[in-house]
Amino acid sequence: MVNAAFAAVLVLPRERRATMLAASLLAAVGLQLGVLAQPPADPATHTARLVQQNIPILDSSGWTLEYFERTLADLQQVSAAPAASGAAQPSLIVWPESPAPFYVNDPRFQQVVSALAAERRAYVVAGSLTPVARDNSTALLNSAALVDATGSWRARRRTTGSAP
């Protein structure tokens, strides 16, 4: 706005410059006064926790059972962390679509996610891989699973492309 006012002073005829500068000054003052009039914040009806761990991209040899279990435990720990002071506990927990090889049909993975949902009384959306038979082979597709607040697996959505 300041640059536009300076440009107007240089471009406008001398008799209109004072009007343009006065209008610019009034607009600037009006915008600054708007900072003082803060509307009330909308009350939050639901809270979500988005979990993004620093999971490295590893080839299949790097994913040992110990590393798999530690990664699941880390995700579970971050998901169950106490809410900030005065904040509501989340009713939705979202795990990332990550390079972790969590398979939607793995009972260990299902048990951890179900237990988290039931313990926190929250829905959980968890990224995973789904093995799908294709042309005499198995393709891995990225998926997202929805687990309800009782720990029951409700839905799964998989993409049509193959996972990295």
N, C-alpha and C positions, 0 to 999 in steps of 0.2 A: 504494500500500500504506500509506503514511504517512497519507493522508487517510482511508482505511478504518479505521485504528487510532484516529485521533482521533474519527471518527464513532461507533465502537463504544464508546469511553469515555463519550461523551455519551448514548448510547442504552441501553447495557447497565446492568443493576442493579449497584450498587456491589460486591457480592461476586464478580461475574464479570469485572470490569474488569482486575484484576491478571493473570488467566489470559490474557485477550485481548491485553493489552500484551506479556506474555512470549512468546506465540505469534507475534505480529507481529515482535517483536525477533529471535526465532530465525529466522523466515522471511527477514527482511532480511539477517541475517548469512549465512545459507545461500546466498542469491542472490549476495551479494558474493563469497563464497568460490568460487562457480562460475567467476568470471573467472580465478581462478588455475589452474583445471584446463582447459587448452586442449587439445582433441584434435588429433592430428596432421592436417595438411592432406592432402587426397586428392591423389595425384600426377596431374598433367595428362597425358592421353594424346594430346590434340590441341589445337592452338591455332588460333584464328580471328582475322582482322583485319577489323573492321567499319569501312568507309570512309564518312565523311559529310562531303563537301565543302560549302562554302557557295556553292551554285549558285543564282544569282538566278532568279526566274521572269520570263522575258522573252517577249514576243510573237515571232512568227516572224521579223519584220524584225531583231530584235536578235541572232539566231543567224547570224552570219557564219561563213564557213569558218574564218577565223582564230580566232574565239572558240570554235568547235567543237573545233578542234585543240588549243587551249590548255587547254580543259576536260578533254579526254581525257588530255593530258599531265600535268595536275595530278592527276587520279585515278590515273594510272599511277605517278606519283612517290610519292604517299602510300602506295599499295599496296605498293610495293617498298622502302619505308624499312626500315632495319635494325631488328631486334627489340631490345627493351630488354635491358640487360645480364642475361645468364643465362636469358633467355626463349627458347623454341623458335621457330623460324621458323613462320609460320602455314601450316597445311595447307588452309585455306579462307579465301578473300578474298571479302568481300561488298560489292558496290557498291550504292549506294542506288537506290531507286525515286525518281528525281529529275525535276525539270522539264526536264532536258536532253533535247533531241530526238535521242537515239540510236536509230536504227532497227535492228532485229534483222537486216535483210537488207542493211545498209550494209557493203560490204567493208572500208572504213577502220575502222569500229567493230569488226568481227569480227577484223581483223588485230591491232589493239591488244590486245584482250582475249585472243586466242589466244596472242600473244607473251608477255603478262604471265603467263598460266597456265603456259606451258612454261618460261619463265625462272625463275619462283619455285617451280616444281614443286608447284603448289597448285591446288586446284579454285577456280574463280571463279564467283560468282553475280552477274550484272550486270542491272540494270534497264534496260529499253529499251521502245520502242514497236513495235507490229506493225501494219502496214496490212492491213486486212481489207475485202474487197468486200462492200458491203451496199446493197441496193436502189438500184442505179445510182449509187452513190457509194462512197467509201472512208472507213471509220471507223478511228481509231487506238485501239488497245487497249494498256493497260499489260501488259508482259510481264516475265518473269524468265528469263534464259538460264543454263544450267549448262554450263561449259566445264571439261573434266577437266585433269589435271596435264600432259598431253601437248599441250594446246592444241586438242583436238578438241571440237567443239560436240556435247554429248550430249543435252540436253533443253531444252524451252522450255515455259513455262506462261504463258498469257495470261488476264487477267481478262475477265469478260463485259461490264463497263461500258466506257464510252468514256473516253479520257484527257482531262485538262483541257486 
